[in-house]
Amino acid sequence: MLRFDPFHDIDTVARQLLGEATGSARAPRFMPMDLFKTGDHYVLNADLPGVDPHSVEVSVDNGTLTLRAQRTAPSEEGVQWIASERFAGTYMRQLSLGENVDVDKISATYNNGVLSVTIPIAARAKPRRIEITGESQPKKIKAQSS
């Protein structure tokens, strides 16, 4: 008798989308992040616990923001693993930026395992009030019959 598991295929696809490499339970899956807007800028916070700060890279190229980091695994020599759930390897996340951000003023910090990227909104994209000019006294218009 064959058993039908409708969730098996969904689970397999989900694992592939999250980056789990076949045969490697220690490969990085994803870089969880929060993205929000506050005032005149966006803030992106990405969790990267245990990552060497010197391996963290933030770059912008052709409207794409790329976050990259590396966590090295401890030496495997002479080790008998009991549990191995912490991921090692390269983490990467890419986001498309809109035209309304100031890419020249993007800044980043890395503290306590959290990468924070500040993405300012460009001055041209900020709402502004348009001053209306004209005569101080309205003109009277006379209607003409034809």
N, C-alpha and C positions, 0 to 999 in steps of 0.2 A: 504494500500500500504506500502510495506517495502522499506526502503531506504538503499542502500548499501554504506558503508563508507570503502573504501579499506585501509585507514590510521589508522583506529581505532585499529586494532590488532597490527600494527607496533608501535603505540604510547604506547599501553599497555606493549609490550615487552620492549621498550626503558625505560619506567619508572621502570620496574622490574630490568633491568640490571643496572640502575643507583642507585639502592638501596632504592627506595621509598617503605616504608612499607605500606601495606594496612591499611587504617584508621588512619594513622599518618602522617599528612602533615609537622610535625616538626622533622622528623627523618633525620639524615644526609644523603645526597645523594652521595657525592664523595669528594675527596680531589684533587683539580686541581693542577697539577704540571708541571714543565718544567725540562727537563733533557738534558744536553749538555756536550760536551767534550772540554776542553781547556787545552792546554799543556799536562802535564802528569797526569791529573786527570779528573774525571767526577764531575759535579755539579748538584745536584737535588734541586730545589726550589719548595716547596709546600705551598700553601696558606692555612693558618689556622687562620683567623681573629677571635678575641674574645676568643681564646683558652687560658686557664690557662697554663702558661709555665711549671708549675710543673706536669701537666698531660701528657706532650709530652714525648713519649718514642721512641727511635730508637734502634733497635736490629738486629743482624745478627745471623742466625742459619742455618747451613747446606746449605750455598749458597743463602739464601733468606733474603733480607733486608726488615724489617717490620717497618713501621711508624704507630704510634698510638697516638691519642690525644682525649681529652674529653672537650666538651663545655657544661656547665651546663645551664639549662633553669632557668630563674628567677622563683621565687616562684609563683605558680598558685593560691595561697590562696587570695581571695578577689579581683581577677583581672578579668576585663571584656575585653577580647581581641577584638580589632577593626581590627587588621591585625596581622598575625603571619607567617612571611616568613623566619625568621632566624632559622636555624636548630640547634638543640641541641642533644647531645648524643655522642657516640663514633665514631670517624673517624678512618679508618684503610686502609692502602695501602701496598701491598706487591709486591716486584720486585725480579726477579731471577737475581743473579749476576753471571757473567762469571768467569772462572777460572783465568782470567788475572787481577784481582783486589787484592789489599793488604787489606784484611778485618781487619787486626790488626791496621791499621792507618786511618780508617774511622773516620771523625769528624763531629760534627753537632753544629749549632747555631740557635737560635730562636730570631728574632728581628722584631718588628713592624708587627707581625702577619704572618711572613714568616719563615718557617723552611728551613734552607739551610744545605744540607748534602754534604760533600766533600768526594769523593771516589777515592783514589789514584790508579793508575795503578801499578801493581807489577813490580819490576825491571826485572824479568825474561821475561815479556811481552813487554818491551820497545825495540824499534829497536836499534840495535847496529852494529857497523862496525866490521867485522872479518878481522884480519890482516892475510895476506898471507905470509908465509915464504917459503924459498927455496934457491936454489943456486943463486949466483949473476950473473954467466955467464951461458948462455944456453949451453947444451951439444950437440955436433953434433952426429947424429946417422947415421951409415953407413948401407946402404941397402945391404942385402945379397941375392943372387939369389939361388934358390934351384934346 
